Amino acid sequence: MLDLDRFRRFNDNYGHQAGDRLLKQAAGHWSEQLRATDVLARYGGEEFALALPGGSAATDAALVERLCGVTPKGQTCSAGMARWDREESPAVLVGRADGALYEAKRAGRYRLVAIA
């Protein structure tokens, strides 16, 4: 899960149209860094879901950190990462990734928190 840090403040300062442009630009910048098998989707608000099939924990974390580094307009993002255990439901997996994302936010933003 990826989330633009302090997006509401950006929206309040620059307007909703600028916020919409930022979301599209972020998705565009991030998509340029992904492999053909990766999937990026807007999950809601300023939050995005990212599926990285076939990678290792280390390569996936490096990719997510690279995505956070190319966030446009001087903005930052936080990320929560959970690896699928091949047994849990999609809802449980997304819930774990979302929990890791909120831990990244609580820890100060502009960081990745990965959970087993």
N, C-alpha and C positions, 0 to 999 in steps of 0.2 A: 504494500500500500504506500502510495506517495501522497503528500499533502503540502500545498503551498503554505509556507509560514506567513502568518499575519495577513492573510488574504483580505479579510474584512477591512482592515485598516487601509490597504491598497485601494479597495473598492470605494471606501468612504472618501479617500483623498482625491482619487482620479475619476470616479464615476463607474457605473455599472458597465458601460460600453468598453471602457478601458480594461475593466476586470475580465470581461468576456474575451477581449483580445489577448490578454495575458494568459488565460487558460488555453486558448488555441495555440499561442506561441510556445508555451511550455510543452504542450503535447507534441508539437512539431519538432522542437529541439530534442526532446526525449526520444521520439520515434526514430530520429536520424542515428541514434546510438545503438538501436536494438538490432538483434539478429532477425532473420526472416521468420524464425519459429516463435519469437516472443510476441506477446499480445499486451497492448496497453489500452485501457478503456477508462473513460470517466466513470467514476463510481457514484459520485454525488457531490454537489457543491464544488469545493476545490480539491476533492479527493479523487485519486486515480488508483485503479487496480492494475497490477502488473503480473503476468504469468510468464515465468522463465523456465520452460521445459528443458530437461536434459543437462542443465548446468550443475556444477558443484557449488557447495555453500560459499567457497572462497571466490569463485568466478562470478557468482550471482551478486555477492556483496560488493565486489569491485565494480560491477556494472551499475548497480544502484548508486554507489557513491559517485560514479562518473555522471550519472543522470542529474544528481543533485548539484554537481558542479557546473552544469550547462543550463541551469534554470535562468530564463531571460530577465532583463530589466533590473538587474541587481537584487532580485528576489532570491530567497532560499527555500529549500524544501526539507521536510522531515520524512523519514521512511521507516516502515515496520515490515520485517520480513519473517515469514514462517515457511518452513519446508513441509511439503505434504508427506504424510507418513504412509500413504497408499491405502489407508483404511478409513480415515475420517471423511465426513461429508464435506462438500464444498462450503457449506455454511459455517461449519466448525473451523475449517482452514482460514476462511476470510475473517472470522471472529478473532482467531489467534493473531493474524497479521494486523488487524485493526487494533488489538490490544497492544501489540509491539509499537505501532505507530503512536498511540497515545502515550506510551512510556517515553518515546523519543521527544514528544512535545513537552512532557513534564520535566524531562532532563535538560531542557534548555533550547530545544529546536535545532535545526540544521545538523541533523545527525541521523544515523541508521541504528535501529535496535533490531537485532536478529534473535529469534527465539528458536529453540529446538522443536 
